Amino acid sequence: MVEEVEVDGTVVVGLGGIGAAAALALADRGETVVGLDPRPAGHAEGSSHGHTRLVRLAYFEDPAYVPMTVRAWRLWQELERRSGEHLLTACGVLALAPTGDPARLVPATIEAAHRYGLQVDRLGAAAIRERYPAVTVPNDWEGALEREAGFVDPEATVRTLHRLAREAGADLRAETALAIEYGERPVVVTGGTRYHPRRVVITAGPWAPELLGERLPLTVTRKVVAHFSPLDPDGLGPDRLPGFVAGAGGALHYGFPLLPGDGVKIARHDGGAPTTPASVDRTVHPEEVDALRAALARLIPSAAGDLLTAYTCLYTMSPDGDFLLGPLPWAPSCIVATGCSGHAFKFVPLLGEVLADLALGTRPPVDIDFLSPARFA
Ligand SMILES: Cc1cc2nc3c(=O)[nH]c(=O)nc-3n(C[C@H](O)[C@H](O)[C@H](O)COP(=O)(O)OP(=O)(O)OC[C@H]3O[C@@H](n4cnc5c(N)ncnc54)[C@H](O)[C@@H]3O)c2cc1C
């Protein structure tokens, strides 16, 4: 017997990083919130697992994101104060690349910083090696160091957001949305219930293509992450080494300082085979580990020791690498955050706030028009 449930508020479909933040932001505003997700907070099947996500402010990808990064940085600190949890490590982030590299990682980082008055140090190869003796970049490389940057712990964040959302009155349920019926009042269908909310927030991560169908151009890609135990730990801790992004020859790797129990993590941002959450190859193959160890050894040889662990994770790619954030073009009462293309976790508390604004019809505090899903309608 299917139960018909009126919800005088919002149903949030998917309670990973972004959905949990939306549930909290909505509940904080007194909205009735029913959150649906069959998986436990911190699970390792989607895009928000592991212990580290880079948080940068001077956005080389597109300076239009900088007002969002700046506000997100403040919201992370507020979330820490409110929750009493240590989520953010402000160890800085170092962008590294050969001088003149066509991808312009370093100059674009510096330009974005200057446009918004952010502090960033431009470093030559010698200065990089002097400041970070473990980093062995060649003489023709350069760097851009953001001190006000670092990384957050995604699993701890998702658990914290679930706790706070419940404390704020959100009703989080271990259910799967099997379908969404679009209309004046959308209907969210689960195994035993048809929910009739005023609006729906869809934050289903790499499962979004299944739920939204072909109407939005999304591709899920398989990503591999590896953690290595250092040959020599000296100078590799967050007090001596920042997070890093390194671009050369079209490849873009990123990594983190040495963390207790986690070793040194590295992964590649570009590339990745198209897949789905149901069919993804979860096995990490030796050649994939070797490629990541080699990339780490080129940058920080003392970090590139034995493999500690390796696992897969999923990106949900949009054609232009920018988020899809806003009302669905065919259903204005359904708000989506998808197509996060491997770079949304740093924005999680802000995306929660923005989704609440969009759902409740208030203007978000930052310009997000450039992320409208309508650009692909
Ligand atoms: C390896 C890797 C490294 C990354 N590094 C960075 C970084 O350094 N900095 C950064 O800013 N970003 C980074 N990102 C990107 C960032 O982690 C993601 O953009 C972010 O986690 C996306 O969160 P999400 O809430 O959309 O997805 P998820 O956390 O995957 O949440 C989606 C949730 O929806 C639920 N769900 C799915 N279908 C349904 C359904 N039908 N009904 C109910 N619930 C459903 C799932 O169970 C899941 O919990 C990285 C991503 C990966 C994979």
The ligand as an SDF file (V2000), in Angstrom:
LIG
                    3D

 53 58  0  0  0  0  0  0  0  0999 V2000
   38.3470   11.9650   -5.9820 C   0  0  0  0  0  0  0  0  0  0  0  0
   37.6510   13.2810   -5.8160 C   0  0  0  0  0  0  0  0  0  0  0  0
   38.3690   14.3700   -5.3860 C   0  0  0  0  0  0  0  0  0  0  0  0
   37.7550   15.6030   -5.2330 C   0  0  0  0  0  0  0  0  0  0  0  0
   38.4940   16.6470   -4.7880 N   0  0  0  0  0  0  0  0  0  0  0  0
   37.8820   17.8280   -4.5740 C   0  0  0  0  0  0  0  0  0  0  0  0
   38.6210   18.9150   -3.9980 C   0  0  0  0  0  0  0  0  0  0  0  0
   39.8060   18.7820   -3.6890 O   0  0  0  0  0  0  0  0  0  0  0  0
   37.9520   20.0800   -3.7760 N   0  0  0  0  0  0  0  0  0  0  0  0
   36.6260   20.2440   -4.0860 C   0  0  0  0  0  0  0  0  0  0  0  0
   36.1000   21.3380   -3.8800 O   0  0  0  0  0  0  0  0  0  0  0  0
   35.8970   19.2240   -4.6270 N   0  0  0  0  0  0  0  0  0  0  0  0
   36.4990   18.0450   -4.8730 C   0  0  0  0  0  0  0  0  0  0  0  0
   35.7870   17.0100   -5.3780 N   0  0  0  0  0  0  0  0  0  0  0  0
   34.3790   17.2000   -5.7610 C   0  0  0  0  0  0  0  0  0  0  0  0
   33.4280   17.0390   -4.6130 C   0  0  0  0  0  0  0  0  0  0  0  0
   33.8500   16.0320   -3.7330 O   0  0  0  0  0  0  0  0  0  0  0  0
   32.0430   16.7760   -5.1660 C   0  0  0  0  0  0  0  0  0  0  0  0
   31.6980   17.8210   -6.0750 O   0  0  0  0  0  0  0  0  0  0  0  0
   30.9920   16.7020   -4.0680 C   0  0  0  0  0  0  0  0  0  0  0  0
   31.3660   15.7460   -3.1510 O   0  0  0  0  0  0  0  0  0  0  0  0
   29.6350   16.3880   -4.6640 C   0  0  0  0  0  0  0  0  0  0  0  0
   28.7350   16.1950   -3.5900 O   0  0  0  0  0  0  0  0  0  0  0  0
   27.2740   15.6750   -3.8520 P   0  0  0  0  0  0  0  0  0  0  0  0
   26.5240   15.9250   -2.5940 O   0  0  0  0  0  0  0  0  0  0  0  0
   26.7680   16.2350   -5.1220 O   0  0  0  0  0  0  0  0  0  0  0  0
   27.4510   14.1090   -4.1580 O   0  0  0  0  0  0  0  0  0  0  0  0
   27.4430   12.8250   -3.1230 P   0  0  0  0  0  0  0  0  0  0  0  0
   28.2080   13.1240   -1.9270 O   0  0  0  0  0  0  0  0  0  0  0  0
   27.8060   11.6640   -3.9630 O   0  0  0  0  0  0  0  0  0  0  0  0
   25.9030   12.7400   -2.6660 O   0  0  0  0  0  0  0  0  0  0  0  0
   24.8870   12.2760   -3.4850 C   0  0  0  0  0  0  0  0  0  0  0  0
   23.9510   11.5040   -2.5370 C   0  0  0  0  0  0  0  0  0  0  0  0
   22.7300   11.2570   -3.2220 O   0  0  0  0  0  0  0  0  0  0  0  0
   22.2450   10.0050   -2.7770 C   0  0  0  0  0  0  0  0  0  0  0  0
   21.3030    9.5320   -3.7780 N   0  0  0  0  0  0  0  0  0  0  0  0
   21.6030    9.1920   -5.0470 C   0  0  0  0  0  0  0  0  0  0  0  0
   20.4820    8.8050   -5.7060 N   0  0  0  0  0  0  0  0  0  0  0  0
   19.4730    8.9290   -4.8040 C   0  0  0  0  0  0  0  0  0  0  0  0
   18.0710    8.6850   -4.8780 C   0  0  0  0  0  0  0  0  0  0  0  0
   17.5140    8.2260   -6.0000 N   0  0  0  0  0  0  0  0  0  0  0  0
   17.3120    8.8890   -3.7720 N   0  0  0  0  0  0  0  0  0  0  0  0
   17.8780    9.3400   -2.6170 C   0  0  0  0  0  0  0  0  0  0  0  0
   19.2130    9.6060   -2.4980 N   0  0  0  0  0  0  0  0  0  0  0  0
   19.9830    9.3960   -3.5750 C   0  0  0  0  0  0  0  0  0  0  0  0
   23.5030    9.1430   -2.6480 C   0  0  0  0  0  0  0  0  0  0  0  0
   23.3140    8.0460   -1.7840 O   0  0  0  0  0  0  0  0  0  0  0  0
   24.5200   10.1460   -2.1060 C   0  0  0  0  0  0  0  0  0  0  0  0
   24.6310   10.0940   -0.7070 O   0  0  0  0  0  0  0  0  0  0  0  0
   36.3780   15.7610   -5.5420 C   0  0  0  0  0  0  0  0  0  0  0  0
   35.6240   14.6470   -5.9620 C   0  0  0  0  0  0  0  0  0  0  0  0
   36.2460   13.4130   -6.0990 C   0  0  0  0  0  0  0  0  0  0  0  0
   35.4320   12.2630   -6.5610 C   0  0  0  0  0  0  0  0  0  0  0  0
  1  2  1  0
  2  3  1  0
  2 52  2  0
  3  4  2  0
  4  5  1  0
  4 50  1  0
  5  6  2  0
  6  7  1  0
  6 13  1  0
  7  8  2  0
  7  9  1  0
  9 10  1  0
 10 11  2  0
 10 12  1  0
 12 13  2  0
 13 14  1  0
 14 15  1  0
 14 50  1  0
 15 16  1  0
 16 17  1  0
 16 18  1  0
 18 19  1  0
 18 20  1  0
 20 21  1  0
 20 22  1  0
 22 23  1  0
 23 24  1  0
 24 25  2  0
 24 26  1  0
 24 27  1  0
 27 28  1  0
 28 29  2  0
 28 30  1  0
 28 31  1  0
 31 32  1  0
 32 33  1  0
 33 34  1  0
 33 48  1  0
 34 35  1  0
 35 36  1  0
 35 46  1  0
 36 37  1  0
 36 45  1  0
 37 38  2  0
 38 39  1  0
 39 40  1  0
 39 45  2  0
 40 41  1  0
 40 42  2  0
 42 43  1  0
 43 44  2  0
 44 45  1  0
 46 47  1  0
 46 48  1  0
 48 49  1  0
 50 51  2  0
 51 52  1  0
 52 53  1  0
M  END
$$$$
